[in-house]
Amino acid sequence: MDEILGIDIGGSGIKGAPVNITTGNFTQERFRIPTPVPSKPDLVASVVAEIAKHFNWSGSIGCGFPAVIRHGVAYTAANVHRSWIGTHAENVFSKSCQCPVTVINDADAAGLAEQVFGVGRNYPKGVVLMLTIGTGIGSAIFVDGILLPNTEFGHLKIRGKDAEIRASDATRQRKKLAWDEWAERLNEYLQTMESLIWPDVIVLGGGVSKDFDRFSPFLNVRADVVPAQLLNNAGIVGAALAAARYGAGK
Ligand code: BGC
């Protein structure tokens, strides 16, 4: 059995579990540690190492990280400490864990998991836009199942502001918006996205996917809009898949 430790680095928590990459199931219970404040590289790296140690891990690790990641390096830092920009995240984590670590954008990881083990299986052909709606808004695009990495559609400007500032789940909670009020913001964002990339299906993931029935009646877009199926495990499963597919030596 091929097992890889998947780790999802988020704005509030860092979660990990060993994943069977053939079935997409966890082989041990998930372990979570709050994200350190400030979320600087050395502090985050020690938490990632603590998670690896918790599982007594010595094999490959895949990490989802909330930034643009090209060839292991972070290029943005919207919801983590800005000192990540220019940091070789793969090297930093590989050193702290003493294991080979592959780093991928967190939304790309979640999208990959949905595509392989979740709702994306119903859409092997065509254009799938996956959005993870949480502290920010992450995006992943698949064309016939192939990922176009590092799309940053959460930063599309709507009414002069980043879409994630208007329509994230964090904003819904902070402003105490009712579902219909928040859905109006989300709808405007989805309609704008649709006018630019015309996806066949839009998969909504992140914390709000469990409340899909509360806001979906207020959405009016041409594409099929469906909730993600893997809920909050997608980031971990996808990170492990990324290490299997794109990791060192692949
Ligand atoms: C970041 C993305 C990330 C998303 C979800 C955004 O602010 O720019 O890279 O995927 O948040 O965490």
Boltz pocket constraint, residues with backbone or C-beta under 6 A from the ligand:
constraints:
  - pocket:
      binder: B
      contacts: [[A, 65], [A, 66], [A, 67], [A, 68], [A, 76], [A, 78], [A, 79], [A, 105], [A, 106], [A, 107], [A, 108], [A, 132], [A, 136], [A, 137], [A, 138], [A, 139], [A, 151], [A, 152], [A, 154], [A, 164]]
      max_distance: 6.0
